[in-house]
Amino acid sequence: MRTAVLLIPFALSCFVAGAQSSGDQAHIGQTQVSHTKSGETTLTVTTMLKPLQGAYCAATYAVEYTQKDAKVGVAGVIDNKDCAASSGEYKLLVRVRDETGEVKTLDFVGSWQRNDDEPVKFGGDYAIGNNVDVVNVRVVQARCTCAGEPREVNESGTLEN
């Protein structure tokens, strides 16, 4: 448990003390307000932090792509064996070569979420510009977080309860 002492004007201190919703990661355990002769207000807030929910998991990404004139069509599958309910983010890198031969990289950020242990399909059409050829498409900076505790994977590769 931490105690913080802040010197801020009284009107702002009332706003800060009442602004936190019950859905936040932390909650206010105790608030004390005192005033000084110089007109400053001391606000002491005791905050209790909840433990982090979930754990990181190792998702795998498979991606296919097809150039469609000034767009690239991408279809992919995200899976992880660490936990059932999970979510994450990824960056899709699309490398293209323009008519002068210069290679450029375009990036598109995506996110996903699942409530069971089934693979997640993702994709769509992404604008790549005119007069370019797609060199390759790949997923980078992928992150996966279990919604609950990670579960053990048995020898056949399925999740155990």
Stockholm file with secondary structure:
# STOCKHOLM 1.0

chainA/1-161         MRTAVLLIPFALSCFVAGAQSSGDQAHIGQTQVSHTKSGETTLTVTTMLKPLQGAYCAATYAVEYTQKDAKVGVAGVIDNKDCAASSGEYKLLVRVRDETGEVKTLDFVGSWQRNDDEPVKFGGDYAIGNNVDVVNVRVVQARCTCAGEPREVNESGTLEN
#=GR chainA/1-161 SS CEEEEEEECHHHHHHHHHHCCTTSSEEEEEEEEEECTTSCEEEEEEEEECCCCSCBCCEEEEEEEEEETTEEEEEEEEEESSCSSEEEEEEEEEEEEETTSCEEEEEEEEEEEESSSSCEEEEEEEECCSSEEEEEEEEEEEEEEESSCCCCBCTTSCBCC
#=GC SS_cons         CEEEEEEECHHHHHHHHHHCCTTSSEEEEEEEEEECTTSCEEEEEEEEECCCCSCBCCEEEEEEEEEETTEEEEEEEEEESSCSSEEEEEEEEEEEEETTSCEEEEEEEEEEEESSSSCEEEEEEEECCSSEEEEEEEEEEEEEEESSCCCCBCTTSCBCC
//
